[in-house]
Amino acid sequence: MINKIAQPLVGILFLIGMVLKFMHLPGAGITIFVSLSCAALMLILTLMQVKGTSLLSQLYKLAIVSGATYVAAVMFKVMHWPGANMMLVVSMTTLGLILVLSALKTSKWYYALLSLLFSVTLIMALCKILYWPRPPYLLYGSYFGFLALLSGVFFYRSQSLSNKDTSLSKHYKILGGLALLSLAATFKIKYYPDLLGISIQPMRVLETFTFAGIVAVIYRLLNNKPYATALQKDYQFLKTTQGIFLIMLVMMVLVAAN
């Protein structure tokens, strides 16, 4: 019960901090620091609650540890504390490998391709953060491909479930729209920053809120709906997608800091 209340509160605090950061208003640093510290603590508490010795349980534990390390690494990077780069390398590489393993265990090609595309995006983002050499256009190419395919999968699943599960179908449609909006915002920021006279800062805020919107919708789906055996693939897909967008939300701290 406490966890269900704490997660939305931490999310709201984080979003407030991001808006303050992008708008260059006071209080952004401490707000983001507190929210990320709470997020890392909640991940550690979640790790303590995970039971089981199966391979899936061990991978889930590894993902949680990597996620907590990643959140801490971003805080260390923003605060210019020592050890941030090593923590980023370890956590982002591990998360990328977990996504690759997830892709190999997935029977549907589009679910597998989504995980692979974002794993490439994650590694290329690490190279950019640490100023390592990387192939040109691969970062945004894999990311745009991921968002385009993701929106297509959401709309496809919405149509497939329209006669079986109207609530899930409706939520998939909302998620597809948010993914397309995120793609449009990122595309404008990257290639047409002055289009329509809208500066980068409001578009970054919009981008951040689309990420948060996707996380919030999936959070509601995962916590309020029991999943039948036939929908287990959807459950795993939603869990993975939520994790990916949580990674991107935290990465926005580094974007805002530059």
C-alpha positions as CSV (number, residue, x, y, z in Angstrom):
1,M,0.0,0.0,0.0
2,I,2.8,2.4,0.9
3,N,4.6,1.5,-2.2
4,K,1.6,2.3,-4.4
5,I,1.4,5.8,-2.8
6,A,5.1,6.5,-2.8
7,Q,5.7,5.6,-6.5
8,P,3.3,8.3,-7.9
9,L,4.5,10.9,-5.4
10,V,8.2,10.3,-6.4
11,G,7.2,10.5,-10.0
12,I,5.3,13.8,-9.6
13,L,8.3,15.2,-7.6
14,F,10.6,14.1,-10.4
15,L,8.5,15.8,-13.1
16,I,8.3,19.0,-11.1
17,G,12.1,19.0,-10.9
18,M,12.5,18.4,-14.6
19,V,10.1,21.2,-15.5
20,L,12.1,23.5,-13.1
21,K,15.4,22.3,-14.7
22,F,14.3,22.9,-18.3
23,M,12.9,26.3,-17.5
24,H,16.0,27.2,-15.5
25,L,14.1,27.9,-12.3
26,P,15.4,27.6,-8.8
27,G,14.9,24.4,-6.8
28,A,15.4,22.0,-9.7
29,G,18.6,20.4,-8.4
30,I,17.4,19.5,-5.0
31,T,14.0,18.3,-6.3
32,I,15.6,16.0,-8.8
33,F,18.2,14.8,-6.3
34,V,15.5,13.9,-3.7
35,S,13.3,12.2,-6.2
36,L,16.1,10.1,-7.7
37,S,17.3,9.2,-4.2
38,C,13.9,8.0,-3.3
39,A,13.7,6.0,-6.6
40,A,16.9,4.3,-5.9
41,L,15.8,3.4,-2.4
42,M,12.5,2.0,-3.6
43,L,14.4,-0.2,-6.1
44,I,16.5,-1.5,-3.3
45,L,13.4,-2.2,-1.2
46,T,11.8,-4.0,-4.2
47,L,14.9,-6.1,-4.6
48,M,14.5,-7.3,-1.0
49,Q,11.0,-8.5,-1.7
50,V,11.9,-10.6,-4.8
51,K,11.8,-14.3,-4.0
52,G,12.7,-17.4,-6.0
53,T,15.9,-18.9,-7.5
54,S,14.8,-19.4,-11.1
55,L,16.7,-17.9,-14.0
56,L,13.8,-15.4,-14.5
57,S,14.0,-14.3,-10.9
58,Q,17.7,-13.9,-11.0
59,L,17.5,-11.8,-14.2
60,Y,14.8,-9.7,-12.5
61,K,17.0,-9.1,-9.5
62,L,19.9,-8.2,-11.8
63,A,17.7,-5.7,-13.6
64,I,16.7,-4.1,-10.3
65,V,20.3,-3.8,-9.1
66,S,21.4,-2.4,-12.5
67,G,18.5,0.1,-12.4
68,A,19.4,1.3,-8.9
69,T,23.0,1.6,-10.0
70,Y,22.0,3.5,-13.1
71,V,19.8,6.0,-11.1
72,A,22.7,6.5,-8.7
73,A,25.2,6.9,-11.6
74,V,23.0,9.7,-13.1
75,M,22.9,11.5,-9.7
76,F,26.7,11.1,-9.4
77,K,27.2,12.4,-12.9
78,V,25.0,15.5,-12.4
79,M,26.7,16.2,-9.0
80,H,30.2,15.7,-10.6
81,W,31.0,13.0,-8.0
82,P,33.7,10.5,-8.7
83,G,32.8,7.0,-9.9
84,A,29.8,8.2,-12.1
85,N,31.3,7.0,-15.4
86,M,32.2,3.5,-14.2
87,M,28.7,3.1,-12.7
88,L,27.1,4.3,-16.0
89,V,29.2,1.8,-17.9
90,V,28.4,-1.1,-15.7
91,S,24.6,-0.4,-15.3
92,M,23.9,0.7,-18.9
93,T,25.8,-2.2,-20.4
94,T,24.1,-4.7,-18.0
95,L,20.7,-3.3,-18.8
96,G,21.5,-3.5,-22.6
97,L,22.5,-7.2,-22.2
98,I,19.3,-8.0,-20.2
99,L,17.3,-6.5,-23.1
100,V,19.2,-8.7,-25.6
101,L,18.5,-11.8,-23.4
102,S,14.8,-10.7,-23.2
103,A,14.7,-10.5,-27.0
104,L,16.2,-14.0,-27.4
105,K,13.5,-15.4,-25.1
106,T,10.7,-13.7,-27.0
107,S,8.7,-15.6,-29.6
108,K,7.1,-12.6,-31.3
109,W,9.6,-10.9,-33.7
110,Y,8.3,-7.4,-33.0
111,Y,8.7,-7.7,-29.3
112,A,12.3,-9.0,-29.8
113,L,13.1,-6.2,-32.3
114,L,11.9,-3.6,-29.8
115,S,14.2,-4.9,-27.1
116,L,17.1,-5.1,-29.6
117,L,16.6,-1.6,-31.0
118,F,16.5,0.0,-27.5
119,S,19.6,-2.0,-26.4
120,V,21.4,-0.4,-29.3
121,T,20.0,3.0,-28.3
122,L,21.2,2.5,-24.7
123,I,24.8,1.6,-25.7
124,M,25.0,4.4,-28.2
125,A,23.7,6.8,-25.5
126,L,26.4,5.6,-23.2
127,C,29.0,6.3,-25.9
128,K,27.6,9.8,-26.3
129,I,27.6,10.5,-22.6
130,L,31.2,9.4,-22.2
131,Y,32.3,11.0,-25.5
132,W,33.3,7.6,-27.0
133,P,33.4,7.2,-30.8
134,R,30.2,5.8,-32.3
135,P,28.8,5.2,-35.8
136,P,27.0,8.4,-37.0
137,Y,23.2,8.4,-36.9
138,L,23.0,5.0,-35.1
139,L,21.8,6.6,-31.8
140,Y,18.8,8.4,-33.2
141,G,18.3,5.9,-36.0
142,S,17.8,3.0,-33.5
143,Y,15.8,5.3,-31.2
144,F,13.4,6.6,-33.9
145,G,13.1,3.0,-35.2
146,F,12.2,1.8,-31.7
147,L,9.5,4.5,-31.2
148,A,8.0,4.0,-34.6
149,L,7.8,0.3,-34.2
150,L,6.5,0.6,-30.6
151,S,3.6,2.9,-31.7
152,G,2.8,0.4,-34.5
153,V,2.8,-2.5,-32.0
154,F,0.5,-0.6,-29.6
155,F,-2.0,0.2,-32.4
156,Y,-1.8,-3.4,-33.7
157,R,-2.5,-4.9,-30.3
158,S,-5.3,-2.4,-29.8
159,Q,-6.9,-3.6,-32.9
160,S,-6.3,-7.3,-32.1
161,L,-7.9,-7.0,-28.7
162,S,-10.8,-4.7,-29.7
163,N,-13.3,-7.6,-29.5
164,K,-11.7,-9.5,-26.6
165,D,-10.6,-6.9,-24.1
166,T,-12.0,-3.4,-24.8
167,S,-10.3,-1.8,-21.8
168,L,-6.8,-3.1,-22.7
169,S,-7.5,-2.2,-26.3
170,K,-8.3,1.4,-25.4
171,H,-5.2,1.8,-23.2
172,Y,-3.0,0.4,-26.0
173,K,-4.5,3.0,-28.3
174,I,-3.6,5.8,-25.8
175,L,0.0,4.3,-25.5
176,G,0.3,4.3,-29.2
177,G,-0.6,8.0,-29.4
178,L,1.8,8.9,-26.7
179,A,4.6,7.0,-28.4
180,L,3.9,8.8,-31.7
181,L,3.8,12.2,-29.8
182,S,7.2,11.4,-28.3
183,L,8.6,10.5,-31.7
184,A,7.4,13.8,-33.2
185,A,8.8,15.8,-30.2
186,T,12.2,14.1,-30.4
187,F,12.3,14.4,-34.2
188,K,11.6,18.2,-34.0
189,I,14.2,18.7,-31.3
190,K,16.8,16.9,-33.3
191,Y,16.2,18.2,-36.8
192,Y,13.9,21.2,-36.7
193,P,14.6,23.0,-33.3
194,D,13.1,26.3,-34.5
195,L,10.1,24.9,-36.3
196,L,6.8,26.9,-35.6
197,G,8.8,29.3,-33.4
198,I,8.7,26.8,-30.4
199,S,12.1,26.6,-28.6
200,I,13.7,23.4,-27.4
201,Q,12.9,23.8,-23.7
202,P,9.1,23.4,-24.1
203,M,9.6,20.5,-26.4
204,R,11.9,18.8,-23.8
205,V,9.1,19.2,-21.3
206,L,6.6,17.7,-23.7
207,E,9.0,14.8,-24.4
208,T,9.5,14.2,-20.6
209,F,5.8,14.2,-20.0
210,T,5.1,11.7,-22.9
211,F,7.6,9.4,-21.3
212,A,5.9,9.9,-17.9
213,G,2.5,9.4,-19.5
214,I,3.5,6.0,-21.0
215,V,4.9,4.9,-17.6
216,A,1.7,6.0,-15.8
217,V,-0.7,4.3,-18.2
218,I,1.3,1.1,-18.0
219,Y,1.6,1.4,-14.2
220,R,-2.2,1.5,-14.0
221,L,-2.6,-1.4,-16.4
222,L,-0.2,-3.6,-14.4
223,N,-1.6,-2.8,-11.0
224,N,-5.3,-2.7,-11.7
225,K,-5.8,-5.6,-14.1
226,P,-5.4,-9.4,-13.5
227,Y,-3.8,-11.0,-16.6
228,A,-5.1,-14.2,-18.0
229,T,-2.7,-16.8,-19.4
230,A,-3.5,-15.7,-22.9
231,L,-2.3,-12.2,-22.1
232,Q,0.9,-13.1,-20.3
233,K,2.9,-11.9,-23.4
234,D,1.2,-8.6,-23.1
235,Y,2.0,-8.4,-19.4
236,Q,5.8,-9.1,-20.1
237,F,5.7,-6.6,-23.0
238,L,4.2,-3.9,-20.8
239,K,6.7,-4.6,-18.0
240,T,9.6,-4.3,-20.4
241,T,8.2,-1.2,-22.0
242,Q,7.7,0.5,-18.6
243,G,11.3,-0.3,-17.6
244,I,12.6,1.2,-20.9
245,F,10.7,4.5,-20.4
246,L,11.8,4.7,-16.8
247,I,15.4,4.5,-18.1
248,M,14.7,7.3,-20.6
249,L,13.0,9.4,-17.9
250,V,16.1,9.2,-15.7
251,M,18.3,9.9,-18.8
252,M,16.4,13.2,-19.3
253,V,18.3,14.4,-16.2
254,L,21.5,14.3,-18.1
255,V,19.9,15.9,-21.1
256,A,18.6,18.7,-19.0
257,A,22.0,19.2,-17.3
258,N,23.7,19.8,-20.7
